[in-house]
Amino acid sequence: MINFNARILELLAQPVINMFYCIHMKDLKYTTYPSNITLADGVYIGHGPVFSVDAPRMDSVIDRDLYKIILTDEGFALGDLYETNFVGAEAEVRVCLVDYYTGVPETTDTILIYKGIIESFNYEIDTSEAGRVLSTVSCSNPMADLDAVRPYYTSKDFIKQINPSDTSYDQIYVGSEGVSLIWNAD
């Protein structure tokens, strides 16, 4: 269960709830608010390329769908970024609320709706009358790995890739002879 602080509850109780997203992916910080927004971790660029963001939702079963952020990228400006370790970078999406009575966005108290890792990206080129280029950034779902099976190969070479100083498999599979292992109980 999510517990909201008093300020968030106050904003959610107003007659009309106005909200916007703040998206942080690797070095990119964008917001769906019409102007730049400053949060604790930096400045988020308004009027950015954000086309859509998966809205928060409640499911009664485990959701294995990827979290998607769709950006407009008419000039393929994000292509260089995608080539430099974009996959595997952290992504975070926050919802910020706007005070109905003052029109001022609340930037101190935000609601974190997604935090995870970027899994992939792709371009979709729409050649219809208006024409547009959309870049879909797919982020991992924390629940997606619950039933995943990943084999763990027990060979000397495999273990050396994980930790070069690990000698636990050095004596295993040595010819056809018997091997005696002595384990320390330190």
C-alpha positions as CSV (number, residue, x, y, z in Angstrom):
1,M,0.0,0.0,0.0
2,I,1.3,3.5,-0.9
3,N,1.1,6.1,1.9
4,F,0.9,9.7,0.7
5,N,2.0,12.6,2.8
6,A,-0.4,15.3,3.8
7,R,0.4,17.7,0.9
8,I,-0.3,15.0,-1.7
9,L,-3.6,14.1,0.0
10,E,-4.5,17.8,0.0
11,L,-3.8,18.1,-3.8
12,L,-5.7,14.9,-4.5
13,A,-8.8,16.2,-2.6
14,Q,-9.1,19.3,-4.8
15,P,-12.1,19.6,-7.1
16,V,-9.9,19.1,-10.2
17,I,-6.7,17.2,-10.3
18,N,-4.1,18.5,-12.7
19,M,-1.0,16.4,-13.1
20,F,2.0,16.0,-15.4
21,Y,4.9,13.5,-15.7
22,C,8.6,14.0,-15.1
23,I,10.8,11.4,-16.9
24,H,14.4,10.8,-16.2
25,M,16.3,8.3,-18.5
26,K,20.0,8.2,-18.4
27,D,21.1,11.8,-19.0
28,L,17.7,12.9,-20.3
29,K,15.2,14.8,-18.2
30,Y,11.8,15.7,-19.7
31,T,8.5,16.8,-18.4
32,T,5.0,17.0,-20.0
33,Y,4.5,20.3,-18.2
34,P,4.5,23.3,-20.7
35,S,7.7,24.9,-19.2
36,N,10.8,23.7,-17.5
37,I,10.4,22.2,-14.0
38,T,13.1,22.0,-11.3
39,L,13.0,19.0,-9.0
40,A,15.5,17.9,-6.4
41,D,17.6,16.0,-8.9
42,G,17.7,18.7,-11.6
43,V,15.9,20.6,-14.3
44,Y,13.3,18.8,-16.5
45,I,12.9,20.2,-20.0
46,G,9.3,21.3,-20.8
47,H,7.9,21.1,-24.4
48,G,10.2,18.1,-24.8
49,P,9.8,15.1,-27.1
50,V,7.5,13.2,-24.7
51,F,4.6,11.7,-26.8
52,S,3.1,9.4,-24.2
53,V,3.9,7.6,-20.9
54,D,2.3,4.5,-19.5
55,A,-0.1,5.6,-16.9
56,P,-0.1,4.0,-13.5
57,R,-2.5,1.2,-13.2
58,M,-3.6,-1.4,-10.6
59,D,-3.8,-5.0,-11.7
60,S,-5.2,-7.9,-9.7
61,V,-2.7,-10.3,-11.2
62,I,1.1,-10.0,-11.7
63,D,1.6,-7.7,-14.7
64,R,4.5,-8.8,-16.9
65,D,4.1,-6.0,-19.5
66,L,7.0,-3.7,-20.2
67,Y,6.7,-0.1,-19.1
68,K,6.8,2.1,-22.2
69,I,7.8,5.7,-22.8
70,I,7.2,7.1,-26.3
71,L,9.1,10.0,-27.5
72,T,8.9,12.0,-30.8
73,D,12.2,12.1,-32.6
74,E,11.6,13.8,-36.0
75,G,15.3,14.4,-36.7
76,F,16.6,11.1,-35.2
77,A,18.4,13.2,-32.6
78,L,18.2,10.4,-30.0
79,G,20.0,7.9,-32.2
80,D,23.4,8.9,-30.9
81,L,22.2,8.5,-27.3
82,Y,20.8,5.0,-28.1
83,E,24.2,3.9,-29.3
84,T,26.0,4.9,-26.0
85,N,24.9,2.5,-23.3
86,F,21.2,3.5,-23.3
87,V,20.0,0.0,-22.8
88,G,20.7,-1.0,-19.2
89,A,20.5,2.6,-18.0
90,E,18.1,3.6,-15.2
91,A,14.7,5.1,-15.9
92,E,12.4,6.9,-13.5
93,V,8.9,8.4,-14.0
94,R,7.2,10.7,-11.5
95,V,3.8,12.2,-11.3
96,C,3.6,15.8,-10.2
97,L,0.4,17.6,-9.2
98,V,-0.6,21.2,-9.8
99,D,-2.4,23.1,-7.1
100,Y,-5.9,23.9,-8.4
101,Y,-6.3,27.1,-6.5
102,T,-2.9,28.7,-7.2
103,G,-1.9,27.0,-10.5
104,V,1.5,26.3,-9.1
105,P,3.0,22.9,-9.7
106,E,4.1,21.0,-6.6
107,T,7.7,20.0,-7.1
108,T,8.7,19.0,-3.6
109,D,6.2,16.2,-3.1
110,T,6.0,13.9,-6.2
111,I,4.7,10.4,-6.7
112,L,7.1,7.8,-8.1
113,I,5.2,5.6,-10.5
114,Y,8.0,3.7,-12.2
115,K,11.7,3.0,-11.5
116,G,13.6,0.4,-13.4
117,I,16.0,-0.3,-16.2
118,I,15.7,0.5,-19.9
119,E,15.5,-2.8,-21.8
120,S,15.2,-1.7,-25.5
121,F,14.2,1.0,-27.9
122,N,12.9,1.2,-31.4
123,Y,11.8,3.7,-34.0
124,E,8.4,3.7,-35.7
125,I,8.2,5.9,-38.8
126,D,4.6,6.9,-39.7
127,T,4.4,8.0,-43.3
128,S,0.8,9.2,-43.2
129,E,-0.2,12.7,-44.3
130,A,1.3,14.4,-41.2
131,G,4.2,12.1,-40.9
132,R,6.0,11.5,-37.6
133,V,8.8,9.5,-36.1
134,L,8.2,7.9,-32.7
135,S,10.8,6.3,-30.5
136,T,9.5,3.7,-28.1
137,V,11.7,3.1,-25.0
138,S,10.7,-0.1,-23.3
139,C,11.7,-0.4,-19.6
140,S,11.8,-3.6,-17.6
141,N,9.0,-4.6,-15.3
142,P,10.1,-5.7,-11.9
143,M,7.6,-8.5,-11.8
144,A,8.7,-9.9,-15.2
145,D,11.5,-12.1,-13.8
146,L,9.5,-13.9,-11.1
147,D,9.1,-17.0,-13.2
148,A,12.2,-16.7,-15.4
149,V,14.6,-19.6,-15.5
150,R,18.2,-18.7,-16.1
151,P,20.7,-21.6,-16.2
152,Y,23.8,-21.3,-14.2
153,Y,26.6,-23.1,-16.0
154,T,29.0,-24.8,-13.6
155,S,32.2,-24.7,-15.6
156,K,35.6,-23.2,-14.9
157,D,35.4,-20.8,-17.9
158,F,31.9,-19.6,-17.0
159,I,32.9,-18.9,-13.4
160,K,36.0,-17.0,-14.5
161,Q,33.8,-14.7,-16.6
162,I,31.9,-13.7,-13.4
163,N,34.9,-13.6,-11.1
164,P,38.4,-14.1,-12.4
165,S,39.8,-14.9,-9.0
166,D,37.3,-17.6,-8.2
167,T,39.0,-21.0,-8.0
168,S,36.0,-23.1,-6.9
169,Y,35.7,-24.9,-10.2
170,D,39.4,-25.3,-11.0
171,Q,39.5,-29.0,-10.0
172,I,36.2,-30.1,-11.5
173,Y,36.1,-31.9,-14.8
174,V,39.8,-32.7,-14.7
175,G,40.0,-35.8,-17.0
176,S,38.1,-38.8,-15.8
177,E,39.8,-39.2,-12.5
178,G,38.2,-38.8,-9.1
179,V,38.5,-35.4,-7.5
180,S,38.6,-34.9,-3.7
181,L,37.3,-31.5,-2.6
182,I,38.0,-30.2,0.9
183,W,35.7,-27.4,2.0
184,N,36.9,-25.0,4.7
185,A,34.3,-24.2,7.3
186,D,35.7,-20.7,8.0
